[in-house]
């Protein structure tokens, strides 16, 4: 069953099967826990998935992985030059981004896909919640890379008659991303995250220890 719909999360499939079994049998006591089946289920799923690429040039995104669970197109950009950049966002999400004046942007290295340097996300913030809108896989932390991603987002929005005009964007304490956002949105207030600012201060203070 995990092979019939490779885009459907395996935990979701497991929960649906257990629920159906419980309705038919009255109990699911005999069904093994998910953790006991995890390795087997993911191993079976891997038999119908494309082989992992050895380089970014070998990376091919099948059509099934370009859509979300609502069958909306998610591939915002796939730039191959000078370095591979992948950006994902549905039109519904971009519409929400256009409606929000406050954004957050954040990069992380721990969850970066293999062969990429970091995962970078853009979030829309309103009075009720903060939602992730744009998901991207970036090959580096250069200003040109951030600019390329942002221009793709802006171009996609304009193509769908949407104007992105945030009043404030909170970002990591990183000069390259700051420059990219400032060029893309010159009238927007770009704010550094206090946590990353304090972390950067501590990192540099530690370097001064040898002088005291």
C-alpha positions, 0 to 999 in steps of 0.5 A: 500500500505504501508503494501505490501512492509514493507521495502520501506520507507513510505515517498517514497511510499507517494511521488510515489502515489501523483506523479501518482495521479497528472499524472492521474488527472492533480493535487494533490490538494485534496491529504492530506499532508503527515503530516496529514497522517503520524500517520495513515500510520505508524500505518498501517505499524506496523500491518505487522511488527514484534513485538518489542522485550523486550530484545536483546535475543528476537530480530530476524531480518527477511530476508527482513530487511537484504537487502537494496533497491538494494537487496544486503545483508546488515547484516555484523555481528550479534554477540550474545556473550558476548553482541548483536552486529549488523553491516550492510554494503553492499559489494558495500559499503565495496569495496568503504571503501577499496578504501579510505585511510581516514576514519571517525568513530562516535558514537551517543546515540540519534539515538540508536535503542531501547535496544542498547546503541549507533549507531556507523558508519564508513565513507569513505572519498575521495576528493569528499565526505564522505559516511557512509559505516558501520552502527552498533548497539552496547550494550556498549562503551567497547573496546572489543565491538569496537574490535569485530565490527572492526574484523567483518568488516575486516573478511568480507572484506577479505572473499571478497578479499578486504584489508582494509588499511586506512592511517588515521582514525578520531574518537571521543575522546574516549580511548576505541575506540582508542585502538580498532582501533589501535589494528585493524590497528596498522600502521594507524594514529588514530586522535581524533576529535578536537570538542570532544577533546575541549568538554572533556576539558571543561567538566573537567574544570567545575569539577575544579570549586569547587577548586577555 
